[in-house]
Amino acid sequence: MGADPHRVVVLVYDGVKMLDVAGPAEVFGEANLLGAQYRIAVVSTTGADVTSSVGIRIAVDGSAATQPDPGTFLMPGATVYPRAAVTRDLAEGARDLATRSGRVAVAFISSAG
């Protein structure tokens, strides 16, 4: 990779699946061991920490709006949707990051528990 690291931004929210956050982060971390230069930022819409689907708190690196343009934007899944409506701030945060990103990956958002 070039001199600048490739920025990966993961947008988390209350009810997010831990595996959908940790799994991709581990993949990018392993790629770094092989010479890649990925920098991962975990963000929420407000910059506040969130709680995963299993009740584990996830600390974030800031808000979606304050992040520099990501090279890759990851939207992890959850089981809260489609049982609950997607909040306006989550939809807007995801749209903003997706628009500013070089590539986007979205996890399947399941209604299965």
WOMORA-V23922 format. One record per residue. RES is the residue in one small letter. SS is DSSP state (hx for helix, st for strand, lp for the rest). PHI is phi as a letter, one per 20 degrees, with the letter a starting at -180 (none if undefined). Layout:
# WOMORA-V23922
res=RES ss=SS phi=PHI
res=RES ss=SS phi=PHI
This chain:
# WOMORA-V23922
res=m ss=lp phi=none
res=g ss=lp phi=f
res=a ss=lp phi=f
res=d ss=lp phi=e
res=p ss=lp phi=f
res=h ss=st phi=e
res=r ss=st phi=e
res=v ss=st phi=d
res=v ss=st phi=d
res=v ss=st phi=d
res=l ss=st phi=e
res=v ss=lp phi=d
res=y ss=lp phi=b
res=d ss=lp phi=g
res=g ss=lp phi=n
res=v ss=st phi=f
res=k ss=lp phi=f
res=m ss=hx phi=g
res=l ss=hx phi=f
res=d ss=hx phi=f
res=v ss=hx phi=e
res=a ss=hx phi=f
res=g ss=hx phi=g
res=p ss=hx phi=f
res=a ss=hx phi=f
res=e ss=hx phi=f
res=v ss=hx phi=f
res=f ss=hx phi=f
res=g ss=hx phi=f
res=e ss=hx phi=f
res=a ss=hx phi=f
res=n ss=hx phi=f
res=l ss=hx phi=f
res=l ss=lp phi=d
res=g ss=lp phi=o
res=a ss=lp phi=f
res=q ss=lp phi=c
res=y ss=st phi=e
res=r ss=st phi=c
res=i ss=st phi=d
res=a ss=st phi=c
res=v ss=st phi=d
res=v ss=st phi=c
res=s ss=st phi=c
res=t ss=lp phi=f
res=t ss=lp phi=d
res=g ss=lp phi=n
res=a ss=lp phi=e
res=d ss=lp phi=g
res=v ss=st phi=c
res=t ss=st phi=d
res=s ss=lp phi=f
res=s ss=lp phi=f
res=v ss=lp phi=d
res=g ss=lp phi=n
res=i ss=lp phi=e
res=r ss=st phi=f
res=i ss=st phi=d
res=a ss=lp phi=f
res=v ss=lp phi=d
res=d ss=lp phi=e
res=g ss=lp phi=q
res=s ss=st phi=e
res=a ss=hx phi=g
res=a ss=hx phi=f
res=t ss=hx phi=e
res=q ss=lp phi=f
res=p ss=lp phi=f
res=d ss=lp phi=g
res=p ss=lp phi=e
res=g ss=lp phi=f
res=t ss=st phi=c
res=f ss=st phi=d
res=l ss=st phi=d
res=m ss=st phi=d
res=p ss=lp phi=f
res=g ss=lp phi=e
res=a ss=st phi=b
res=t ss=lp phi=e
res=v ss=lp phi=f
res=y ss=lp phi=d
res=p ss=lp phi=e
res=r ss=lp phi=f
res=a ss=lp phi=d
res=a ss=lp phi=f
res=v ss=lp phi=f
res=t ss=lp phi=f
res=r ss=hx phi=g
res=d ss=hx phi=f
res=l ss=hx phi=f
res=a ss=hx phi=f
res=e ss=hx phi=f
res=g ss=hx phi=f
res=a ss=hx phi=f
res=r ss=hx phi=f
res=d ss=hx phi=f
res=l ss=hx phi=f
res=a ss=hx phi=f
res=t ss=hx phi=f
res=r ss=hx phi=e
res=s ss=lp phi=e
res=g ss=lp phi=f
res=r ss=st phi=b
res=v ss=st phi=c
res=a ss=st phi=c
res=v ss=st phi=c
res=a ss=lp phi=f
res=f ss=lp phi=f
res=i ss=lp phi=e
res=s ss=lp phi=d
res=s ss=lp phi=e
res=a ss=lp phi=f
res=g ss=lp phi=d
